[in-house]
Amino acid sequence: MIEIDPLLVRQVIENGKRVDGRSLDSYRDIVIETDVVTSAEGSARVRLGDTVVLAGVKVDVGTPFADTPDEGVLMVGVEFVPLANPDFESGPPREEAIEVARVVDRAIRESKSIDTKKLCITPKEKVWMIYVDVDVLDDHGNLIDATSLAALAALRSTKMPILNEDGRVDHEKKGTEPLPIKGNPLCTTFVKIGDQIAVDPSLSETRAMDARLTVGTFEQDGHVKLCSMQKGGSIGMTMEELERIIHMAEQKGAELRKLLK
C-alpha cells in the first residue's frame, strides 16, 4: 500500500483535481458479484477501486424484541480482516468497524426497505433473524459505501430458508422465496478537503480530509429520498455545502442503484 503525503493530496484536490485522475464527482470502478458464498442465504463481493469487501447473509429463526413482538430482526456486522490494512489488528471489532456497521445498518433500517412485519412467523414467539456479516478484505478507502453496496447486493440475492414441521430451519433444502426488500437503500460518502467536496474518497484522501459526510438514500414511488446521515471529521460544513452534498448524493445513489439492476 503506497502512502501519499496528505499535504500533496490537499494541494491536488484544492486545484479541483485528484491524485488518481478522477473528477471530484466520480466513483472509482465498481464490480459487484453475487452468490459467491454457497453456504449463505445471500452473498456478494464488491470491489470499489482496490477496496474489496465480502458480505454474507444468514437467516435463522429467533425470538422478537419485546418492543417489536411482531417484527423480524436485522443486524449488520463488519469485521476488518488484519491483512486488509497494516493498521487493522485481530481481536474485538474496532471503533471504525462498529461505525461502518452502524451507518450501513441505519440506512437500511430507516428507509423501511425491509418490511420487518413480513418476517414475523408467530407474534411474540418466533421471527426471522437476518444477519448481514461483512468482511473487509482490502482497504483502499471508502469502506462505508463498499460495505453498503455489498450488504444490499447480498440482501437482494437472499433466499428465505424452508422450515421443518417442527418450526426449525431445514438446512438440507434451499429456499426460493426472496427476502422482502425494496427501495434499494445505499450510502454515498463525501469528504471536504479545503473548499472542495469529493465523492468516494480513497484512503489517502480520507487521511487528508477536513470532514466527511455519508448520506443514505433510497427509491420510493419513482423518487429518491433521504434516510440517514453520518458526519465525521473535526471541521464543520456550511449549509451551502450540505445542500450541494445532498443533491450529489441523490444523483450518485441513483447511479449506484443502476449497477445493482
Disulfide bonds with the S-S distance in Angstrom:
none
